[in-house]
Amino acid sequence: MTDSLLLLPTEILIGILLALEVGDILACTSTCKHLHAIIVDSLQLQYEIELYASGMLDGARGPHTLPVQERLDRIERYTAAWEQLLWTDRISLPHLAGCISPAAVSGDVVVLPQLDGTAVSMHVQQISSALRAVDEYYVAQSTPTSSPFFGIQLDSAQDLLVVSNGCGAILYPSSCYVA
């Protein structure tokens, strides 16, 4: 049975291996020299292994239009930057009068609320990152409030901003604050 599996074209074997969990792919490297060579030589399989090893997901924000080699290189640069603590960029956020700085940070998004009498302005900035291919984005939105402002919570994984006031909470889905 195993011999007949190995007679399949390499592209088919790679497709089968890509359907496996990463731990199973790694286990296949120990089964025979032929599978080991296929896994080591396949950029797509190496990308999946490195993605898993770095704790990253190939999610909707990822640069799917890039070739696999470029995505693999980016993971390697990102991992190396964290291992060596190489900070190449410095970003300064402007201080806004009346701003509680910063009120929430999640992922690559920072929220700075600004209290202005009867309104709360939310200044939302997505921080750019060359390593993650994320562009900078900024938006400000003012919300009238008749009750005290207590705080905000930001969950970038769910693309959700929650503003708490004395009467409850106001939810802002990502379409309101990130393009």
N, C-alpha and C positions, 0 to 999 in steps of 0.2 A: 504494500500500500504506500509506504513512504517513498519507495523508488518511483512509483507512478506520479506522485506529487511533484517530485523533483524534475520530472520530464516536462512539466508545464513551462511555457515561456516565462522569462524573467518578469515581464510586465504583469502577467497574471499572478505570479507569486507575490510580487510587491503589493498588488491590490488586495490579495488575501491577507498578507501581513498587516496592512494598514487597517484592516477591519478588527484586528486584535487589540487588546489592552497593551500598554507599553511594557508591563512586566512580562507578558507572554511573548512579546517580540524579543525582549532581551533573553528570555529562556531559549528561544529558537536559535540564538547565536551559539548555544552550547550543544545543539543536537548534531550538527554536521558542518563540515567545512564549506559546503556549497551554500547552505542557508546563511552561515556566518558571513561569507563573502558578499552575498546579495544584500544583506542588511547593512553591512559596513559601506558598501559602494552606493547605496541608494540615498540620494539627497533627501527625498521625501521622508524616508524612515529615520534618517539621522535628525531631521528637523523635528519629527514627532518625539523622538527620544530626548532631544535637548529641550524642547518645549516643556515636556513633563518634568525633566530634571530641574529646570529653573522655576517650576511652580507656576508657569504661565498658562494661559488658555489662548487658543487661536480664535478669539471672539470677534464680535461685530465691529469693534473699533480697530482691529488689526488691519495692516496693509495687505489685503488679499490680492491686490493686483501686482504685487512685487513677485519676482521669480523666487523659487524656493531657496536658492543659494543666498540671495540678499536677505531673506527672512532669517535664515540660519546664521548669517554673519551678524545680523542685528541682535539676535539672542546672545551670541558669544560676546559681542561688545557690551551689551547690557549687563551680563553676568560678570564680566571682567571689571566693569566700572564699579559694581557693588562689592566685589571681592577686594578690590584695591582702593575703594573709596575715592575714585577719581571724579571730582566734580569739575566739569569743564565750563559750565554756564552759571551765571549768577543773575537772578531776576529780582528786581526790587518792585514791590507793590506800592503804589502811591498811598499815602496816608490821607484819608478823607476826614474833614472836620466832623465831629460828632460820631465818628465811626468806632465801633467796637471791633478791634483788630486782632486777628481774624476770628470770626465767630464759628466757622466750620471749615474743616479741611477734609476732603475725602478723595482718594485717588489723585487725579490731576486737577481737581476743582477746588477753588478757594472762594468762600462767601464772606463778604464784608457788609454787615448791615449798617445803615446810617440813619440815625434818628433825627427827624426834622419836624418838630412840632406834632402834628397829627398824622404824619405819614412815616412809613418805614421804607427806605430805599434799599433794595438788595443789589449789591454790586458783585456780580459773579464773574470769576475769571478762570478760564481753563488754561493751565500752565503748559507752555510748549515744551516738547522734548524731542530732540533729534534722534535719540536712541529708540524711542517708541513711535516715531513718525506722527506726533500729535502737534497740531497747529494751535497757536494761541487764539483764544476767543474771549471776548469781553461783552457783557451786557449789563445794563442797570435797569431795574424795574421798581417803580414806586407803588406802594400799596397803602391806601388810607387805613388808619386804625383808630378806633375810638376807645380802645382799652390798652392797658400797659403792654409793652413788648417784653417778653420773657426770654426769648432765645430762638435759636434755629438748630435744626439737625439736617445733615446732608448725607445722603446715601448714594454715592455715584454708581454703585453696582446696580441699583434699581432706578437710577436717573431720577431721583426724587429729592425735592427740597421741602422741608416742613417748617413753617413759621408758627411759633407758639405765642399766643397772646392770652389775656385774662379770660377770654370767652371760649377758648378751644384752640384749634390749629387750622392753618390754611395749607393745603397741599399744592405744590407746583410740580407738575411732571416736567421732564426734560425739555419738552417742546417750548416751554416758557423761558428757559434760561440757557440752553446750550443748542447751538445749531446742529 
